[in-house]
């Protein structure tokens, strides 16, 4: 039985990165939509309600943390899992993302295709487990 296609929106200001991530994830059967910049990303996420958001932090129009806060403060998007994909790779940034902001995962650029795929699969499977058992992970 084929698995249900999952829709992912990647909010990123570099078109080359969007293309790379799309290539990696579409080879595994995911549907990937790129959103160029934070404002465009928020609008796209609210209109399309993806299964997962990949979010860059450093964008010129609206940074990733602002996008994340807006998503989590809106009841129509607050349950969409978010993986931060960023060049901000210092340990403190990762701690802030995972433990303070409670993003679902944090990937540092540059990353391997396998690292991206494993993160996406892990976060999406957590979401399925949570919705089937009504248990939330702390």
Secondary structure, 3 states (H helix, E strand, C coil): CCCCCCEEEEEECCHHHHHHHHHHHHCCCCEEEEEECHHHHHHHHHHHCCCEEEECCCCCCCCHHHHHHHHHCCCCCCCCEEEEEECCCCHHHHHHHHHHCCCCEEEECCCCHHHHHHHHHHHHHHHHHHHHHCCCCC
